[in-house]
Amino acid sequence: MDEKQIKALRQAVASVEMEGFNMTDKKKQLCEKLLTGAVSYEKFLADCKAGKLSAYLGS
């Protein structure tokens, strides 16, 4: 990831955690994959709609 992406991820994580939610390492890794294009946003959304979020988070 480039510096801009790293900064965006850090800010997003801080924002989520300030709202009282837990940001696990797996969730951070998923965000990184989405930011870098390793997982396409369209595929991720389609998988979420199909109930396959656990495939990304291992739960």
C-alpha distance matrix in Angstrom:
0.0 3.7 6.7 8.0 5.9 6.3 9.8 10.5 9.9 12.1 14.6 14.9 15.6 18.0 19.7 20.2 21.6 23.8 25.4 26.3 24.1 22.5 18.8 18.8 16.1 16.5 16.0 12.8 11.6 12.9 11.2 7.7 9.3 10.7 7.9 6.3 10.0 10.9 13.6 15.2 16.3 19.8 20.1 18.9 21.5 24.1 23.7 24.0 27.1 28.5 28.2 25.5 23.0 24.1 22.7 19.1 20.2 22.8 25.6
3.7 0.0 3.8 5.5 5.4 6.3 8.7 10.1 10.8 12.4 14.4 15.5 16.7 18.5 20.1 21.3 22.7 24.4 26.2 27.6 25.7 24.5 20.9 21.4 19.0 19.7 18.8 15.4 14.9 16.1 13.8 10.8 12.7 13.3 9.9 8.9 12.4 14.0 16.6 17.6 18.4 21.9 22.7 21.6 23.9 26.6 26.5 26.7 29.6 31.3 31.1 28.6 26.1 27.4 26.1 22.5 23.5 26.3 28.9
6.7 3.8 0.0 3.8 5.5 5.0 6.1 8.5 9.8 10.5 12.2 14.1 15.3 16.4 18.2 20.0 21.0 22.4 24.5 26.0 24.7 23.6 20.3 21.2 19.1 20.5 19.3 15.7 16.0 17.5 14.8 12.3 14.9 15.4 11.8 11.8 15.4 17.1 19.3 20.2 20.5 24.1 25.1 23.6 25.5 28.6 28.5 28.2 31.1 33.1 32.6 30.4 27.6 28.9 28.0 24.3 24.8 27.7 30.0
8.0 5.5 3.8 0.0 3.8 5.5 5.2 6.2 8.7 10.0 10.7 12.3 14.3 15.5 16.5 18.4 20.1 21.1 22.9 24.8 23.5 23.0 19.8 21.3 19.7 20.7 18.9 15.6 16.3 17.1 13.8 12.0 14.6 14.1 10.3 11.2 14.4 16.8 18.4 18.7 18.4 22.0 23.4 22.0 23.5 26.7 27.0 26.5 29.1 31.4 31.2 29.3 26.4 28.2 27.5 23.8 24.5 27.7 29.8
5.9 5.4 5.5 3.8 0.0 3.8 5.4 5.0 6.1 8.6 9.9 10.5 12.2 14.2 15.2 16.4 18.2 19.9 21.3 22.9 21.2 20.4 17.0 18.2 16.6 17.2 15.4 12.3 12.7 13.3 10.1 8.3 10.9 10.5 6.8 8.1 11.4 13.5 14.9 15.5 15.3 19.0 20.1 18.5 20.2 23.4 23.5 23.0 25.8 27.9 27.6 25.6 22.7 24.4 23.7 20.0 20.7 24.0 26.1
6.3 6.3 5.0 5.5 3.8 0.0 3.8 5.5 5.2 6.2 8.6 9.9 10.6 12.3 14.2 15.4 16.5 18.3 20.2 21.4 19.8 18.7 15.3 16.3 14.5 15.9 14.5 10.9 11.7 13.3 10.4 8.4 11.8 12.2 9.1 10.2 13.8 15.1 16.6 17.9 17.7 21.5 22.2 20.2 22.1 25.3 24.9 24.2 27.3 29.2 28.5 26.3 23.2 24.4 23.9 20.1 20.3 23.3 25.4
9.8 8.7 6.1 5.2 5.4 3.8 0.0 3.8 5.5 5.1 6.2 8.6 9.9 10.6 12.2 14.3 15.4 16.4 18.6 20.3 19.3 18.7 15.8 17.5 16.4 18.1 16.2 12.8 14.5 15.7 12.4 11.3 14.8 14.5 11.4 13.2 16.5 18.2 19.3 20.2 19.4 23.1 24.3 22.1 23.4 26.9 26.8 25.7 28.5 30.8 30.0 28.3 25.0 26.4 26.4 22.6 22.4 25.7 27.3
10.5 10.1 8.5 6.2 5.0 5.5 3.8 0.0 3.8 5.5 5.2 6.1 8.6 9.9 10.5 12.3 14.2 15.3 16.8 18.8 17.6 17.4 14.6 16.7 16.0 17.1 14.6 11.7 13.6 13.9 10.2 10.1 13.2 12.1 9.2 11.9 14.6 16.7 17.2 17.6 16.3 19.9 21.4 19.1 20.1 23.7 23.8 22.5 25.2 27.7 27.1 25.6 22.4 24.2 24.3 20.5 20.6 24.2 25.6
9.9 10.8 9.8 8.7 6.1 5.2 5.5 3.8 0.0 3.8 5.5 5.1 6.1 8.5 9.8 10.5 12.2 14.1 15.6 16.9 15.1 14.4 11.2 13.0 12.2 13.4 11.0 7.9 10.1 10.8 7.4 7.4 10.9 10.5 8.4 11.0 13.8 15.1 15.5 16.5 15.4 19.1 20.0 17.3 18.7 22.3 21.8 20.5 23.5 25.7 24.7 23.0 19.6 21.1 21.2 17.5 17.2 20.7 22.1
12.1 12.4 10.5 10.0 8.6 6.2 5.1 5.5 3.8 0.0 3.8 5.5 5.2 6.1 8.6 10.0 10.6 12.2 14.4 15.6 14.5 13.7 10.9 12.9 12.4 14.5 12.5 9.3 12.0 13.4 10.4 10.4 14.2 14.2 12.1 14.4 17.5 18.5 19.0 20.3 19.1 22.8 23.6 20.7 22.1 25.6 24.9 23.3 26.4 28.6 27.2 25.6 22.1 23.2 23.7 19.9 19.0 22.3 23.5
14.6 14.4 12.2 10.7 9.9 8.6 6.2 5.2 5.5 3.8 0.0 3.8 5.5 5.1 6.1 8.6 9.9 10.5 12.5 14.5 14.0 14.2 12.1 14.9 15.2 17.0 14.3 11.7 14.7 15.4 12.0 12.8 16.3 15.4 13.3 16.2 18.9 20.5 20.5 21.1 19.4 22.9 24.2 21.4 22.1 25.8 25.5 23.6 26.3 28.9 27.7 26.5 23.0 24.5 25.3 21.6 20.8 24.3 25.1
14.9 15.5 14.1 12.3 10.5 9.9 8.6 6.1 5.1 5.5 3.8 0.0 3.8 5.4 5.1 6.2 8.6 9.9 10.9 12.8 11.6 12.1 9.9 12.9 13.6 14.7 11.6 9.7 12.9 12.8 9.5 11.3 14.4 13.1 11.8 15.1 17.2 18.7 18.1 18.6 16.6 20.0 21.2 18.1 18.6 22.3 22.1 19.9 22.6 25.2 24.0 23.0 19.5 21.2 22.2 18.6 17.9 21.5 22.1
15.6 16.7 15.3 14.3 12.2 10.6 9.9 8.6 6.1 5.2 5.5 3.8 0.0 3.8 5.4 5.2 6.1 8.5 10.0 10.9 9.4 9.0 6.6 9.6 10.6 12.3 9.6 7.7 11.4 12.0 9.5 11.2 14.5 14.1 13.3 16.2 18.5 19.2 18.8 19.9 18.2 21.6 22.2 18.8 19.7 23.3 22.4 20.2 23.2 25.5 23.7 22.5 18.8 19.9 21.1 17.5 16.2 19.5 20.0
18.0 18.5 16.4 15.5 14.2 12.3 10.6 9.9 8.5 6.1 5.1 5.4 3.8 0.0 3.8 5.5 5.1 6.0 8.7 9.9 9.8 10.1 8.9 12.1 13.4 15.6 13.1 11.3 14.9 15.8 13.2 14.7 18.1 17.6 16.4 19.4 21.9 22.8 22.4 23.5 21.5 24.9 25.7 22.4 23.0 26.6 25.9 23.5 26.3 28.7 26.9 26.0 22.2 23.2 24.6 21.2 19.6 22.8 23.0
19.7 20.1 18.2 16.5 15.2 14.2 12.2 10.5 9.8 8.6 6.1 5.1 5.4 3.8 0.0 3.8 5.5 5.1 6.5 9.0 9.2 10.7 10.1 13.8 15.6 17.1 14.0 12.9 16.6 16.6 13.8 15.9 19.0 17.8 16.8 20.2 22.2 23.5 22.6 23.1 20.6 23.8 24.9 21.6 21.6 25.3 24.9 22.3 24.6 27.4 25.8 25.3 21.7 23.1 24.8 21.5 20.1 23.6 23.4
20.2 21.3 20.0 18.4 16.4 15.4 14.3 12.3 10.5 10.0 8.6 6.2 5.2 5.5 3.8 0.0 3.8 5.5 5.3 6.8 5.8 7.5 7.2 11.0 13.4 14.6 11.3 11.2 14.9 14.6 12.4 15.1 17.8 16.7 16.5 19.9 21.5 22.4 21.1 21.8 19.3 22.3 23.0 19.5 19.5 23.0 22.3 19.4 21.9 24.5 22.5 22.2 18.5 19.8 21.7 18.7 17.0 20.3 19.9
21.6 22.7 21.0 20.1 18.2 16.5 15.4 14.2 12.2 10.6 9.9 8.6 6.1 5.1 5.5 3.8 0.0 3.8 5.3 5.1 5.0 6.0 6.7 10.2 12.8 14.8 12.2 11.9 15.7 16.2 14.4 16.7 19.7 19.2 19.0 22.0 24.0 24.4 23.5 24.6 22.4 25.5 25.9 22.3 22.5 26.0 24.8 22.0 24.7 27.0 24.6 24.1 20.3 21.0 23.1 20.1 17.9 20.8 20.3
23.8 24.4 22.4 21.1 19.9 18.3 16.4 15.3 14.1 12.2 10.5 9.9 8.5 6.0 5.1 5.5 3.8 0.0 3.8 5.3 7.3 9.4 10.5 14.1 16.6 18.5 15.9 15.4 19.2 19.5 17.4 19.6 22.7 21.9 21.3 24.5 26.5 27.4 26.4 27.2 24.8 27.7 28.5 25.0 24.9 28.4 27.6 24.6 27.0 29.6 27.4 27.2 23.5 24.4 26.6 23.6 21.5 24.5 23.8
25.4 26.2 24.5 22.9 21.3 20.2 18.6 16.8 15.6 14.4 12.5 10.9 10.0 8.7 6.5 5.3 5.3 3.8 0.0 3.8 5.8 9.1 10.8 14.4 17.4 18.7 15.7 16.1 19.8 19.5 17.6 20.3 23.0 21.8 21.7 25.2 26.7 27.5 26.0 26.5 23.8 26.4 27.2 23.7 23.1 26.5 25.8 22.5 24.5 27.2 25.0 25.3 21.7 22.9 25.4 22.8 20.7 23.7 22.6
26.3 27.6 26.0 24.8 22.9 21.4 20.3 18.8 16.9 15.6 14.5 12.8 10.9 9.9 9.0 6.8 5.1 5.3 3.8 0.0 3.8 6.7 9.5 12.7 16.0 17.5 15.0 15.7 19.4 19.4 18.1 20.9 23.4 22.7 23.0 26.2 27.7 28.1 26.6 27.5 25.0 27.6 28.0 24.2 24.0 27.1 25.9 22.7 24.9 27.2 24.6 24.7 21.1 21.6 24.4 22.0 19.4 22.0 20.6
24.1 25.7 24.7 23.5 21.2 19.8 19.3 17.6 15.1 14.5 14.0 11.6 9.4 9.8 9.2 5.8 5.0 7.3 5.8 3.8 0.0 3.8 6.5 9.6 13.0 14.0 11.5 12.7 16.2 15.9 15.1 18.0 20.2 19.6 20.4 23.5 24.7 24.8 23.2 24.3 22.0 24.5 24.6 20.8 20.8 23.8 22.4 19.3 21.7 23.8 21.1 21.1 17.4 17.9 20.6 18.2 15.7 18.4 17.0
22.5 24.5 23.6 23.0 20.4 18.7 18.7 17.4 14.4 13.7 14.2 12.1 9.0 10.1 10.7 7.5 6.0 9.4 9.1 6.7 3.8 0.0 3.8 6.1 9.7 11.0 9.2 10.4 13.7 14.1 13.8 16.3 18.5 18.6 19.5 22.2 23.6 23.2 21.9 23.6 21.8 24.5 24.1 20.3 20.9 23.8 21.9 19.2 22.1 23.7 20.9 20.2 16.5 16.3 18.8 16.3 13.4 15.8 14.8
18.8 20.9 20.3 19.8 17.0 15.3 15.8 14.6 11.2 10.9 12.1 9.9 6.6 8.9 10.1 7.2 6.7 10.5 10.8 9.5 6.5 3.8 0.0 3.8 6.7 8.2 6.1 6.7 10.1 10.7 10.3 12.6 15.0 15.3 16.0 18.5 20.1 19.7 18.8 20.6 19.1 22.0 21.6 17.9 19.0 22.1 20.2 17.9 21.1 22.7 20.2 18.9 15.2 15.2 17.0 14.1 11.5 14.4 14.3
18.8 21.4 21.2 21.3 18.2 16.3 17.5 16.7 13.0 12.9 14.9 12.9 9.6 12.1 13.8 11.0 10.2 14.1 14.4 12.7 9.6 6.1 3.8 0.0 3.8 5.4 5.2 6.3 8.6 9.9 10.8 12.5 14.4 15.5 16.6 18.5 20.1 18.9 18.2 20.6 19.7 22.5 21.5 17.9 19.6 22.2 19.8 18.0 21.5 22.5 19.8 18.0 14.4 13.6 15.2 12.4 9.4 11.6 11.9
16.1 19.0 19.1 19.7 16.6 14.5 16.4 16.0 12.2 12.4 15.2 13.6 10.6 13.4 15.6 13.4 12.8 16.6 17.4 16.0 13.0 9.7 6.7 3.8 0.0 3.8 5.4 5.0 6.1 8.6 9.8 10.4 12.3 14.2 15.2 16.4 18.2 16.7 16.6 19.4 19.2 22.2 21.0 17.8 20.1 22.5 20.1 18.9 22.6 23.3 21.0 18.6 15.2 14.3 14.9 11.9 9.5 11.5 12.9
16.5 19.7 20.5 20.7 17.2 15.9 18.1 17.1 13.4 14.5 17.0 14.7 12.3 15.6 17.1 14.6 14.8 18.5 18.7 17.5 14.0 11.0 8.2 5.4 3.8 0.0 3.8 5.4 5.0 6.2 8.7 9.8 10.5 12.4 14.2 15.3 16.4 14.5 13.9 16.8 16.7 19.4 17.8 14.6 17.1 19.2 16.6 15.7 19.4 19.8 17.5 14.9 11.7 10.8 11.1 8.1 5.8 8.1 10.0
16.0 18.8 19.3 18.9 15.4 14.5 16.2 14.6 11.0 12.5 14.3 11.6 9.6 13.1 14.0 11.3 12.2 15.9 15.7 15.0 11.5 9.2 6.1 5.2 5.4 3.8 0.0 3.8 5.4 5.0 6.3 8.6 9.9 10.6 12.4 14.3 15.3 14.3 13.2 15.4 14.5 17.4 16.4 12.9 14.8 17.5 15.3 13.8 17.4 18.6 16.4 14.4 10.7 10.9 11.8 8.4 6.7 10.0 11.2
12.8 15.4 15.7 15.6 12.3 10.9 12.8 11.7 7.9 9.3 11.7 9.7 7.7 11.3 12.9 11.2 11.9 15.4 16.1 15.7 12.7 10.4 6.7 6.3 5.0 5.4 3.8 0.0 3.8 5.4 5.1 6.2 8.7 9.9 10.5 12.3 14.2 13.5 13.3 15.6 15.0 18.4 17.7 14.5 16.7 19.6 17.9 16.6 20.2 21.6 19.8 17.5 14.1 14.4 14.7 11.1 9.9 13.1 14.7
11.6 14.9 16.0 16.3 12.7 11.7 14.5 13.6 10.1 12.0 14.7 12.9 11.4 14.9 16.6 14.9 15.7 19.2 19.8 19.4 16.2 13.7 10.1 8.6 6.1 5.0 5.4 3.8 0.0 3.8 5.4 5.0 6.2 8.7 9.8 10.6 12.2 10.7 10.9 13.9 14.2 17.4 16.2 13.5 16.3 18.7 16.8 16.4 20.1 20.9 19.4 16.6 13.5 13.6 13.0 9.3 9.1 11.7 14.2
12.9 16.1 17.5 17.1 13.3 13.3 15.7 13.9 10.8 13.4 15.4 12.8 12.0 15.8 16.6 14.6 16.2 19.5 19.5 19.4 15.9 14.1 10.7 9.9 8.6 6.2 5.0 5.4 3.8 0.0 3.8 5.3 5.1 6.3 8.6 10.0 10.5 9.3 8.3 10.9 10.8 13.9 12.7 9.7 12.5 15.0 13.2 12.7 16.4 17.3 16.1 13.5 10.5 11.4 10.7 6.9 7.6 10.9 13.1
11.2 13.8 14.8 13.8 10.1 10.4 12.4 10.2 7.4 10.4 12.0 9.5 9.5 13.2 13.8 12.4 14.4 17.4 17.6 18.1 15.1 13.8 10.3 10.8 9.8 8.7 6.3 5.1 5.4 3.8 0.0 3.8 5.4 5.1 6.1 8.6 9.9 10.0 9.3 11.0 10.2 13.7 13.6 10.7 12.8 15.9 14.9 14.0 17.4 19.0 18.1 16.0 12.8 14.4 14.1 10.3 10.9 14.4 16.2
7.7 10.8 12.3 12.0 8.3 8.4 11.3 10.1 7.4 10.4 12.8 11.3 11.2 14.7 15.9 15.1 16.7 19.6 20.3 20.9 18.0 16.3 12.6 12.5 10.4 9.8 8.6 6.2 5.0 5.3 3.8 0.0 3.8 5.4 5.1 6.1 8.4 8.3 9.1 11.3 11.6 15.3 15.0 12.8 15.4 18.2 17.2 17.0 20.4 21.7 20.9 18.4 15.6 16.7 15.8 12.0 12.8 15.9 18.3
9.3 12.7 14.9 14.6 10.9 11.8 14.8 13.2 10.9 14.2 16.3 14.4 14.5 18.1 19.0 17.8 19.7 22.7 23.0 23.4 20.2 18.5 15.0 14.4 12.3 10.5 9.9 8.7 6.2 5.1 5.4 3.8 0.0 3.8 5.5 5.3 6.0 4.9 5.5 8.3 9.5 12.8 12.0 10.3 13.5 15.7 14.6 15.2 18.5 19.4 19.1 16.2 14.0 15.3 13.6 10.2 12.0 14.8 17.5
10.7 13.3 15.4 14.1 10.5 12.2 14.5 12.1 10.5 14.2 15.4 13.1 14.1 17.6 17.8 16.7 19.2 21.9 21.8 22.7 19.6 18.6 15.3 15.5 14.2 12.4 10.6 9.9 8.7 6.3 5.1 5.4 3.8 0.0 3.8 5.5 5.2 6.2 5.2 6.2 6.3 9.9 10.1 8.3 10.8 13.5 13.2 13.5 16.4 17.9 18.0 15.7 13.5 15.6 14.3 11.1 13.1 16.3 18.5
7.9 9.9 11.8 10.3 6.8 9.1 11.4 9.2 8.4 12.1 13.3 11.8 13.3 16.4 16.8 16.5 19.0 21.3 21.7 23.0 20.4 19.5 16.0 16.6 15.2 14.2 12.4 10.5 9.8 8.6 6.1 5.1 5.5 3.8 0.0 3.8 5.6 7.8 8.3 8.9 8.8 12.6 13.4 11.9 14.0 16.9 16.9 16.9 19.7 21.5 21.6 19.4 17.0 19.1 18.0 14.5 16.1 19.3 21.6
6.3 8.9 11.8 11.2 8.1 10.2 13.2 11.9 11.0 14.4 16.2 15.1 16.2 19.4 20.2 19.9 22.0 24.5 25.2 26.2 23.5 22.2 18.5 18.5 16.4 15.3 14.3 12.3 10.6 10.0 8.6 6.1 5.3 5.5 3.8 0.0 3.8 5.6 7.8 8.9 10.4 13.7 14.0 13.2 15.9 18.2 18.1 18.8 21.7 23.0 23.2 20.6 18.6 20.3 18.5 15.3 17.3 20.0 22.8
10.0 12.4 15.4 14.4 11.4 13.8 16.5 14.6 13.8 17.5 18.9 17.2 18.5 21.9 22.2 21.5 24.0 26.5 26.7 27.7 24.7 23.6 20.1 20.1 18.2 16.4 15.3 14.2 12.2 10.5 9.9 8.4 6.0 5.2 5.6 3.8 0.0 3.8 5.1 5.6 7.9 10.6 10.8 10.8 13.5 15.4 15.6 16.8 19.3 20.4 21.2 18.6 17.2 19.2 17.1 14.4 17.0 19.6 22.3
10.9 14.0 17.1 16.8 13.5 15.1 18.2 16.7 15.1 18.5 20.5 18.7 19.2 22.8 23.5 22.4 24.4 27.4 27.5 28.1 24.8 23.2 19.7 18.9 16.7 14.5 14.3 13.5 10.7 9.3 10.0 8.3 4.9 6.2 7.8 5.6 3.8 0.0 3.8 6.5 9.4 11.8 10.7 10.6 14.0 15.4 14.7 16.4 19.2 19.7 20.1 17.1 15.9 17.2 14.7 12.1 14.9 17.0 20.1
13.6 16.6 19.3 18.4 14.9 16.6 19.3 17.2 15.5 19.0 20.5 18.1 18.8 22.4 22.6 21.1 23.5 26.4 26.0 26.6 23.2 21.9 18.8 18.2 16.6 13.9 13.2 13.3 10.9 8.3 9.3 9.1 5.5 5.2 8.3 7.8 5.1 3.8 0.0 3.8 6.4 8.6 7.1 6.8 10.3 11.6 11.0 12.7 15.4 15.9 16.5 13.7 12.7 14.6 12.2 9.9 13.1 15.4 18.0
15.2 17.6 20.2 18.7 15.5 17.9 20.2 17.6 16.5 20.3 21.1 18.6 19.9 23.5 23.1 21.8 24.6 27.2 26.5 27.5 24.3 23.6 20.6 20.6 19.4 16.8 15.4 15.6 13.9 10.9 11.0 11.3 8.3 6.2 8.9 8.9 5.6 6.5 3.8 0.0 3.8 5.4 5.3 6.2 8.7 10.0 10.7 12.3 14.3 15.4 16.7 14.5 13.8 16.4 14.4 12.4 15.6 18.1 20.4
16.3 18.4 20.5 18.4 15.3 17.7 19.4 16.3 15.4 19.1 19.4 16.6 18.2 21.5 20.6 19.3 22.4 24.8 23.8 25.0 22.0 21.8 19.1 19.7 19.2 16.7 14.5 15.0 14.2 10.8 10.2 11.6 9.5 6.3 8.8 10.4 7.9 9.4 6.4 3.8 0.0 3.8 5.5 5.0 6.1 8.6 9.8 10.4 12.2 14.1 15.3 13.9 12.7 15.9 14.7 12.5 15.3 18.3 19.9
19.8 21.9 24.1 22.0 19.0 21.5 23.1 19.9 19.1 22.8 22.9 20.0 21.6 24.9 23.8 22.3 25.5 27.7 26.4 27.6 24.5 24.5 22.0 22.5 22.2 19.4 17.4 18.4 17.4 13.9 13.7 15.3 12.8 9.9 12.6 13.7 10.6 11.8 8.6 5.4 3.8 0.0 3.8 5.4 5.2 6.2 8.6 9.9 10.6 12.3 14.3 13.4 13.2 16.6 15.3 14.0 17.1 19.7 21.1
20.1 22.7 25.1 23.4 20.1 22.2 24.3 21.4 20.0 23.6 24.2 21.2 22.2 25.7 24.9 23.0 25.9 28.5 27.2 28.0 24.6 24.1 21.6 21.5 21.0 17.8 16.4 17.7 16.2 12.7 13.6 15.0 12.0 10.1 13.4 14.0 10.8 10.7 7.1 5.3 5.5 3.8 0.0 3.8 5.5 5.1 6.0 8.5 9.9 10.4 12.3 10.6 11.0 14.0 12.1 11.3 14.8 16.9 18.5
18.9 21.6 23.6 22.0 18.5 20.2 22.1 19.1 17.3 20.7 21.4 18.1 18.8 22.4 21.6 19.5 22.3 25.0 23.7 24.2 20.8 20.3 17.9 17.9 17.8 14.6 12.9 14.5 13.5 9.7 10.7 12.8 10.3 8.3 11.9 13.2 10.8 10.6 6.8 6.2 5.0 5.4 3.8 0.0 3.8 5.5 5.1 6.1 8.6 9.8 10.6 8.8 8.1 11.3 10.1 8.7 11.7 14.3 15.7
21.5 23.9 25.5 23.5 20.2 22.1 23.4 20.1 18.7 22.1 22.1 18.6 19.7 23.0 21.6 19.5 22.5 24.9 23.1 24.0 20.8 20.9 19.0 19.6 20.1 17.1 14.8 16.7 16.3 12.5 12.8 15.4 13.5 10.8 14.0 15.9 13.5 14.0 10.3 8.7 6.1 5.2 5.5 3.8 0.0 3.8 5.4 5.0 6.1 8.5 9.9 9.5 9.0 12.7 12.5 11.4 13.9 16.6 17.2
24.1 26.6 28.6 26.7 23.4 25.3 26.9 23.7 22.3 25.6 25.8 22.3 23.3 26.6 25.3 23.0 26.0 28.4 26.5 27.1 23.8 23.8 22.1 22.2 22.5 19.2 17.5 19.6 18.7 15.0 15.9 18.2 15.7 13.5 16.9 18.2 15.4 15.4 11.6 10.0 8.6 6.2 5.1 5.5 3.8 0.0 3.8 5.4 5.1 6.2 8.8 8.6 9.7 13.1 12.3 12.4 15.3 17.2 17.9
23.7 26.5 28.5 27.0 23.5 24.9 26.8 23.8 21.8 24.9 25.5 22.1 22.4 25.9 24.9 22.3 24.8 27.6 25.8 25.9 22.4 21.9 20.2 19.8 20.1 16.6 15.3 17.9 16.8 13.2 14.9 17.2 14.6 13.2 16.9 18.1 15.6 14.7 11.0 10.7 9.8 8.6 6.0 5.1 5.4 3.8 0.0 3.8 5.4 5.0 6.3 5.0 6.5 9.5 8.6 9.2 12.0 13.6 14.3
24.0 26.7 28.2 26.5 23.0 24.2 25.7 22.5 20.5 23.3 23.6 19.9 20.2 23.5 22.3 19.4 22.0 24.6 22.5 22.7 19.3 19.2 17.9 18.0 18.9 15.7 13.8 16.6 16.4 12.7 14.0 17.0 15.2 13.5 16.9 18.8 16.8 16.4 12.7 12.3 10.4 9.9 8.5 6.1 5.0 5.4 3.8 0.0 3.8 5.3 5.1 5.3 5.1 8.7 9.4 9.4 11.2 13.3 13.3
27.1 29.6 31.1 29.1 25.8 27.3 28.5 25.2 23.5 26.4 26.3 22.6 23.2 26.3 24.6 21.9 24.7 27.0 24.5 24.9 21.7 22.1 21.1 21.5 22.6 19.4 17.4 20.2 20.1 16.4 17.4 20.4 18.5 16.4 19.7 21.7 19.3 19.2 15.4 14.3 12.2 10.6 9.9 8.6 6.1 5.1 5.4 3.8 0.0 3.8 5.4 7.4 8.4 11.8 12.5 13.0 14.9 16.7 16.2
28.5 31.3 33.1 31.4 27.9 29.2 30.8 27.7 25.7 28.6 28.9 25.2 25.5 28.7 27.4 24.5 27.0 29.6 27.2 27.2 23.8 23.7 22.7 22.5 23.3 19.8 18.6 21.6 20.9 17.3 19.0 21.7 19.4 17.9 21.5 23.0 20.4 19.7 15.9 15.4 14.1 12.3 10.4 9.8 8.5 6.2 5.0 5.3 3.8 0.0 3.8 5.6 8.3 10.8 11.0 12.6 14.7 15.6 15.3
28.2 31.1 32.6 31.2 27.6 28.5 30.0 27.1 24.7 27.2 27.7 24.0 23.7 26.9 25.8 22.5 24.6 27.4 25.0 24.6 21.1 20.9 20.2 19.8 21.0 17.5 16.4 19.8 19.4 16.1 18.1 20.9 19.1 18.0 21.6 23.2 21.2 20.1 16.5 16.7 15.3 14.3 12.3 10.6 9.9 8.8 6.3 5.1 5.4 3.8 0.0 3.8 5.9 7.8 9.2 10.9 12.1 12.9 11.9
25.5 28.6 30.4 29.3 25.6 26.3 28.3 25.6 23.0 25.6 26.5 23.0 22.5 26.0 25.3 22.2 24.1 27.2 25.3 24.7 21.1 20.2 18.9 18.0 18.6 14.9 14.4 17.5 16.6 13.5 16.0 18.4 16.2 15.7 19.4 20.6 18.6 17.1 13.7 14.5 13.9 13.4 10.6 8.8 9.5 8.6 5.0 5.3 7.4 5.6 3.8 0.0 3.8 5.4 5.5 7.6 9.4 10.0 10.0
23.0 26.1 27.6 26.4 22.7 23.2 25.0 22.4 19.6 22.1 23.0 19.5 18.8 22.2 21.7 18.5 20.3 23.5 21.7 21.1 17.4 16.5 15.2 14.4 15.2 11.7 10.7 14.1 13.5 10.5 12.8 15.6 14.0 13.5 17.0 18.6 17.2 15.9 12.7 13.8 12.7 13.2 11.0 8.1 9.0 9.7 6.5 5.1 8.4 8.3 5.9 3.8 0.0 3.8 5.3 5.5 6.6 8.3 8.3
24.1 27.4 28.9 28.2 24.4 24.4 26.4 24.2 21.1 23.2 24.5 21.2 19.9 23.2 23.1 19.8 21.0 24.4 22.9 21.6 17.9 16.3 15.2 13.6 14.3 10.8 10.9 14.4 13.6 11.4 14.4 16.7 15.3 15.6 19.1 20.3 19.2 17.2 14.6 16.4 15.9 16.6 14.0 11.3 12.7 13.1 9.5 8.7 11.8 10.8 7.8 5.4 3.8 0.0 3.8 5.3 4.9 5.1 4.8
22.7 26.1 28.0 27.5 23.7 23.9 26.4 24.3 21.2 23.7 25.3 22.2 21.1 24.6 24.8 21.7 23.1 26.6 25.4 24.4 20.6 18.8 17.0 15.2 14.9 11.1 11.8 14.7 13.0 10.7 14.1 15.8 13.6 14.3 18.0 18.5 17.1 14.7 12.2 14.4 14.7 15.3 12.1 10.1 12.5 12.3 8.6 9.4 12.5 11.0 9.2 5.5 5.3 3.8 0.0 3.8 5.8 5.5 7.3
19.1 22.5 24.3 23.8 20.0 20.1 22.6 20.5 17.5 19.9 21.6 18.6 17.5 21.2 21.5 18.7 20.1 23.6 22.8 22.0 18.2 16.3 14.1 12.4 11.9 8.1 8.4 11.1 9.3 6.9 10.3 12.0 10.2 11.1 14.5 15.3 14.4 12.1 9.9 12.4 12.5 14.0 11.3 8.7 11.4 12.4 9.2 9.4 13.0 12.6 10.9 7.6 5.5 5.3 3.8 0.0 3.8 5.8 8.2
20.2 23.5 24.8 24.5 20.7 20.3 22.4 20.6 17.2 19.0 20.8 17.9 16.2 19.6 20.1 17.0 17.9 21.5 20.7 19.4 15.7 13.4 11.5 9.4 9.5 5.8 6.7 9.9 9.1 7.6 10.9 12.8 12.0 13.1 16.1 17.3 17.0 14.9 13.1 15.6 15.3 17.1 14.8 11.7 13.9 15.3 12.0 11.2 14.9 14.7 12.1 9.4 6.6 4.9 5.8 3.8 0.0 3.8 5.5
22.8 26.3 27.7 27.7 24.0 23.3 25.7 24.2 20.7 22.3 24.3 21.5 19.5 22.8 23.6 20.3 20.8 24.5 23.7 22.0 18.4 15.8 14.4 11.6 11.5 8.1 10.0 13.1 11.7 10.9 14.4 15.9 14.8 16.3 19.3 20.0 19.6 17.0 15.4 18.1 18.3 19.7 16.9 14.3 16.6 17.2 13.6 13.3 16.7 15.6 12.9 10.0 8.3 5.1 5.5 5.8 3.8 0.0 3.8
25.6 28.9 30.0 29.8 26.1 25.4 27.3 25.6 22.1 23.5 25.1 22.1 20.0 23.0 23.4 19.9 20.3 23.8 22.6 20.6 17.0 14.8 14.3 11.9 12.9 10.0 11.2 14.7 14.2 13.1 16.2 18.3 17.5 18.5 21.6 22.8 22.3 20.1 18.0 20.4 19.9 21.1 18.5 15.7 17.2 17.9 14.3 13.3 16.2 15.3 11.9 10.0 8.3 4.8 7.3 8.2 5.5 3.8 0.0
